[in-house]
Amino acid sequence: MRNNFLILVIMLLASFSLMASQEFDVSDGEKIQVKISKRELTRITISGGRINKMWGLSKSFLVKQDDAKGELYVGLKGASEELSKASSFFLQDDFGNTYTIIVTPYDIPSETVTLNPLKRMVNDPKLKNTPLLKKIKELVKAMANIRPEKFGVKKVNTPVSLWKEAKITHLDSYQGDEVIGDRYLLKNVDSKEMILEEAEFTNFGKNTLAVAIEEYKLLPDESTLVYIVRRK
């Protein structure tokens, strides 16, 4: 009986946690509609990154930026007509993506809004001439040229389910000291031409740093290699 009670408590806590947060997979230029509290601050954060800049929000809103953590807190300045109206502003993350955030006030407690960037731009100026960027480039080059000399390579050859229009096989993994590279073979098994984008492949795992595709357009039965680099 006690164990059942504990399980129930854990389920209730998990349910409350889900209700108290909003999470979105986002792409550069996308519009995101979020709920904010009328009476408390709402936290906005970037998964695995930081908020670099925000602008364009109405003066009826209170904005506090945590520069140390790269987070943003948004609330309302007392009672106003804005309490029931949607408003929008622009937000830029440290991957170079810019989003339009549409906020609508509700009579709810404080919540956390988490944005998961689908395209993490490795050409961020902050990464230029850094050891990490050099490692990413070396790893992608090694996978493209099938030269595993500097890396431990683990054969995988496992099918991956993503879309019914594509047959995807995880070929192998290249193990670096700070990054891991995965090679995938993707075949278009549909009757139509397929157009690929890097952002579509960040769902293969967490901590994605870079995605490279050899061929972006595939006719039926054509294949391409996809390279994904992740931080360990």
Buried (B, 14 or more C-beta within 10 A) or exposed (E): EEEEEEEEEEEEEEEEEEEEEBEBBBBBEBEBEBEBBBEBBBBBBBBBBBBBEBEEBBEBBEBEBEEEEBBBBBBBEEEBEBBEEEBBBEBBBBBBBEBBBEBEBBEBEBBBBBBBBBBBBBEBEEBEEEEEBEBBEBBBEBBBEEEBEEBEBEEBEEEBEBEEBBBBBBBBBBBBEEBBBBBBBBBBBBEEEBEBEBBBBBEBEEBBBBBBBEBEEBEEEEBBBBBBBBBE
